[in-house]
Amino acid sequence: MSIQAYKNQQDWDILGASPLELVRALYRGAIQAVRLARTSLASGQIRERSKAITKACAIIQELTVCLDKEAGGEVAVNLAELYVYIHRRLGDANIEQSDAPLAECERLLSTLLEAWSQIANVELEEPTGEPLRLSA
């Protein structure tokens, strides 16, 4: 499979994804970016580290914008606060050139991904028998 064909397949996978799958994809992308930032920090690649942190911040911003605080209630509000914290810690890591904030962000994002994955594995139904709609 050519690189372009692979990329086109990824585009189709995203276009056909459910909101839950998209949220999980964003978490995976953020985790990947944080891991790259950690690797780049360890090897002294300043530009790559900064670029990876910027990407992780952009993904966190996208997750924040997608929150539906009305439908999500307290969970959405708590997620918004956690996203602000993660964003701030990513900034700290970039300014301080320190691994500890990156490690913390990776742990938090991994925990969130695990929670969303558990939700994906459970069939939730309202008493009416209709599928329960989740808001990221």
C-alpha positions as CSV (number, residue, x, y, z in Angstrom):
1,M,0.0,0.0,0.0
2,S,1.4,3.4,-1.0
3,I,1.8,6.2,1.6
4,Q,-1.0,8.2,-0.2
5,A,-3.3,5.2,-0.2
6,Y,-2.6,4.7,3.5
7,K,-3.3,8.3,4.2
8,N,-6.5,8.2,2.2
9,Q,-7.6,5.2,4.3
10,Q,-6.9,7.1,7.5
11,D,-9.0,10.0,6.2
12,W,-11.9,7.7,5.5
13,D,-11.6,6.0,8.9
14,I,-11.9,9.4,10.6
15,L,-14.8,10.5,8.4
16,G,-16.7,7.4,9.4
17,A,-15.8,7.5,13.0
18,S,-18.3,8.0,15.8
19,P,-17.9,10.9,18.2
20,L,-16.6,8.5,20.8
21,E,-14.0,7.1,18.4
22,L,-12.9,10.6,17.5
23,V,-12.4,11.5,21.1
24,R,-10.3,8.4,21.6
25,A,-8.3,9.3,18.4
26,L,-7.6,12.8,19.8
27,Y,-6.4,11.3,23.1
28,R,-4.1,8.9,21.2
29,G,-2.7,11.8,19.2
30,A,-2.1,13.9,22.3
31,I,-0.3,11.0,24.0
32,Q,1.8,10.4,20.9
33,A,2.8,14.0,20.8
34,V,3.7,14.1,24.5
35,R,5.8,11.0,24.0
36,L,7.6,12.6,21.1
37,A,8.2,15.7,23.2
38,R,9.7,13.5,26.0
39,T,12.0,11.7,23.5
40,S,13.0,15.0,21.9
41,L,13.7,16.6,25.3
42,A,15.9,13.6,26.3
43,S,17.9,13.9,23.1
44,G,18.2,17.7,23.2
45,Q,16.1,18.3,20.1
46,I,14.6,21.7,21.1
47,R,12.7,22.4,17.9
48,E,11.1,19.0,17.8
49,R,10.2,19.1,21.5
50,S,8.5,22.5,21.1
51,K,6.7,21.4,18.0
52,A,5.4,18.2,19.7
53,I,4.2,20.2,22.8
54,T,2.5,22.7,20.5
55,K,0.7,19.8,18.8
56,A,-0.4,18.3,22.1
57,C,-1.7,21.7,23.2
58,A,-3.7,22.0,19.9
59,I,-5.3,18.6,20.5
60,I,-6.2,19.6,24.1
61,Q,-7.7,22.8,22.8
62,E,-9.8,20.8,20.3
63,L,-11.0,18.5,23.1
64,T,-11.9,21.6,25.1
65,V,-13.8,23.2,22.3
66,C,-15.8,20.0,21.6
67,L,-17.1,19.7,25.2
68,D,-20.8,20.1,25.5
69,K,-21.2,21.5,29.1
70,E,-24.9,21.6,28.9
71,A,-25.4,17.9,27.9
72,G,-22.3,16.7,29.7
73,G,-23.0,18.5,33.0
74,E,-20.6,18.1,35.8
75,V,-18.4,15.6,33.9
76,A,-17.9,18.1,31.1
77,V,-17.1,20.9,33.5
78,N,-14.5,18.7,35.3
79,L,-13.0,17.7,32.0
80,A,-12.7,21.3,30.9
81,E,-10.8,22.1,34.2
82,L,-8.5,19.1,33.7
83,Y,-7.8,20.2,30.1
84,V,-6.8,23.6,31.3
85,Y,-4.5,22.0,33.9
86,I,-2.9,19.7,31.2
87,H,-2.5,22.6,28.9
88,R,-0.7,24.6,31.6
89,R,1.6,21.7,32.5
90,L,2.5,21.3,28.8
91,G,3.5,25.0,28.8
92,D,5.5,24.5,32.0
93,A,7.3,21.6,30.4
94,N,8.2,23.7,27.4
95,I,9.4,26.7,29.4
96,E,11.3,24.7,32.1
97,Q,12.5,22.1,29.6
98,S,11.6,19.5,32.1
99,D,10.3,15.9,31.7
100,A,8.2,15.8,34.9
101,P,5.3,17.8,33.6
102,L,5.3,15.8,30.4
103,A,5.3,12.6,32.3
104,E,2.3,13.8,34.3
105,C,0.4,14.9,31.2
106,E,1.1,11.5,29.6
107,R,-0.3,9.7,32.7
108,L,-3.4,11.9,32.8
109,L,-4.1,11.5,29.1
110,S,-3.5,7.7,29.3
111,T,-6.0,7.5,32.2
112,L,-8.6,9.5,30.2
113,L,-8.1,7.3,27.2
114,E,-8.5,4.2,29.3
115,A,-11.8,5.7,30.7
116,W,-13.2,6.5,27.3
117,S,-12.2,3.1,26.0
118,Q,-14.1,1.5,28.9
119,I,-17.1,3.6,27.8
120,A,-16.7,2.3,24.3
121,N,-16.8,-1.3,25.5
122,V,-20.0,-0.9,27.4
123,E,-23.4,-0.7,25.7
124,L,-25.3,2.0,27.4
125,E,-29.0,2.2,27.1
126,E,-31.5,4.6,28.5
127,P,-34.7,3.1,30.1
128,T,-36.5,3.6,26.8
129,G,-34.2,1.2,25.1
130,E,-32.6,4.0,23.0
131,P,-28.9,4.3,22.9
132,L,-27.5,6.8,25.4
133,R,-25.8,9.7,23.7
134,L,-22.5,10.7,25.2
135,S,-21.0,14.2,25.0
136,A,-17.3,14.6,25.0
